[in-house]
Amino acid sequence: GFGERKAKAERMFSLMDGFLKNDPFSLQKDILHHVEYTVARSRFNFDDYEAYQALSHSVRDRLIERWHDTHTYFKRTKPKRLYFLSLEFLMGRSLSNSVINLGIQDQYAEALSQLGFEFDVLAEQEGDAALGNGGLARFSACQMDSLATLDYPAWGYGLRYEYGLFRQIIVDGFQHEQPDYWLNFGNPWEIERIHVTYEVKFYGTVEDVDRNGEKHEVWIPGETVEAVAYDNPIPGYGTRNTINLRLWAAKPSNHFDLEAYNTGDYINSIVNRQRTESISNVLYPDDRSHQGKEMRLKQQYFFVSASLQDIIRRFKEAHNNFDELPEKVALHLNDTHPSLSIAEIMRILVDEEQLDWNKAWNIVCKIFSFTTHTVVAEGLEKIPTDLLGSLLPRHLQILYKINSNFMEELKKRIGLDYNRLSRMSIVEEGAVKSIRMANLSIICSHTVNGVSKLHSDTLKMRTFKDFYELWPEKFQYTTNGVTQRRWIVVSNPSLCALLSKWLGTEAWIRNADLLTGLRDHVDNTGFRHEWKMVKRLNKMRLAEYIETMSGVKVSLDAMFDVQVKRIHEYKRQLLNIFGIIHRYDCLKNMDKNDRTKVVPRVCIIGGKAAPGYEIAKKIIKLCHAVAEKINNDADIGDLLKLVFIPDYNVSVAEMVIPGADLSQHLSTAGHEASGTGSMKFLMNGCLLLATADGSTVEIIEEIGSDNLFLFGAKVQEVAELREKGGALKVPLQFARVLRMVRDGYFGDKDYFKSLCDTVEVGNDFYLLGSDFGSYLEAQAAADKAFVEPEKWTKMSILSAAGSGRFSSDRTIREYAERTWKIDPCQCPF
Ligand code: CRA
């Protein structure tokens, strides 16, 4: 009975000696315990890596305690839960973030120093968890941090790739990709749940079965794989709540196939079986486009099937009627990657739970919300029906049925406008018949979110115009955000201390709106002095890193000008490089006396190119070729340097961003759905040089157009400029720079030809030529501001002061209240 169980629990708790203690002495005992019994090294002989492992395990113990309490509390109080479905999470490192969120950073620092170690040195031992590509994936990670901090009863679901995003190495200026087998040395931040497993099925056929005299279609699958759960605790800041990120790994299924093992070819049947279990092995390295690959589709379904089985099981444990599903469960589709969930949940409800189709459909339409992260229609995911039909035959049928019902309803609403009907159909006819995942997601979701105001306008007016006209109320926007815990507290401790000192509170760590309080001090010279010192410290840290990575010595007095993000034509790293060439050309042709007036610059570029994206790879090579020329020109010296930072990832970002004076966000207006890098720079008091694209439009509203350097065509002008084609006006300077590259001034003439062709007049889709003039003007304005340090510092302070709106806490609160309709559920201490 209950009394008995309670007595047992109390006895266990007393055996456990209560909760783990966090004073430095207890922490030391725990670390040494893990050195000896987890890492299995002698307490008198262990190196930094082993110390990191033991340290992490002691942190993990504390996370587990809170994880248990949080989930016991959720289970007891049964709030409506959010399930955040995403195929990508860019978590980066966990150690510093965890101890900061647990609030025991100082205790750990002291404990370690008494053991003769330095916390920061051990933290450097950790590798990045890079289970994602770029902005979308890092945004997922920031949202998890905010969900935990704001006490929302949420779970993240994803895939546990064994190979994360490739490592970028540069050989002779060219990008090479190296596999990121990140689990090699174990991962203390995950908890393997060997008992939480589900079977995921593929292939096979659909057969008719008789159910109470009625004919029903049922899937008879042909292949089974097992999904095993790995839980990653996500601690909130200033709360006991610690939520879960559950990642699935594919494992051999214990269902064995008698046939295969009776043919006498035992070894080969194991090898074959192993192949089907490689589903979760590798992350696809393309940012924004995933098209028509069978393994990718398998990954998506594997992820969706395991997650939904888990979610439905949890729901059924607490509730017995599917009518309650919409009150208890919110499912969020992070882009279309998890959108097979829609077909899968219909299959579960109709085929397995035997609900009537219409009843199931009504429930399903109330639980999904969808965020799309792309702008261009070509970037939207499509799945060839051939592929889908062979891998998931029953799901294809379900999708056809959803579509034919939708088409019927639509005809009633809009009549027989066949063009519009075919544009809105889930099924795309044509050379390759395929399923449009975005249309499916829009039809089934109660809310369709854009990631910035501008993006949402584009969705309504262009990309999904037909749907907007049908269901205007579905279309919302929730501007992206980033977590100030990682992007200030973890990555910029000196700024963190300065903010708390001058705001008189640490409360901004949970409420970033308080950063506006910095505006009150902007005229205080003492404050500005400290602000400058913090920037200088971070520039020193970055300069050291640059020297070790690239051998280039840079001057701290120079303006550190940074562009770090995935390499894409639309992000226009080429515009930046052309600007640098122009600057170099001007310096070379300048009178020696005039050179003394020039603002010295260190131009820093970093980012990965998708392995198959040739033009992006050429941009990287050009950057190195230009750097080689400039950095070795003794005549130029410290006036201009160009460095490429290899293998840009979350932990590199943590160092680069705080050290930047200026950061560049150059996308052709209308192409960057939001952009989140800019928000991190803003928080760190770095000035932006940017086009009026994505979330920058809202940043301008917040900090005022005087506090950043804006340039380039506006969204409304882009189409018209493109139409001009060969008649487009391009400044002479642009033509000159292009000529230099074409003529082999930086070597590799033939190699760069196709790159140059992409920006030739008449072919310049991203409008580098027509934006070049105003780009140079914005750069000149930045130079002018930089020579007035007091003015610059004020702009820097006002940038950080206006960054509060771009905290992911604001993003999550908006989603929670407007879209997911979930309430905080705080686990009592
Ligand atoms: N590449 C957009 O391009 C946006 C992030 C997060 C992107 C960015 O402008 O900030 O998403 N889109 O919303 C994307 O991944 C699948 O589409 C991105 O990271």
Boltz pocket constraint, residues with backbone or C-beta under 6 A from the ligand:
constraints:
  - pocket:
      binder: B
      contacts: [[A, 134], [A, 135], [A, 136], [A, 137], [A, 139], [A, 287], [A, 288], [A, 289], [A, 335], [A, 372], [A, 373], [A, 374], [A, 451], [A, 480], [A, 671], [A, 672], [A, 673], [A, 674], [A, 675], [A, 676], [A, 694]]
      max_distance: 6.0
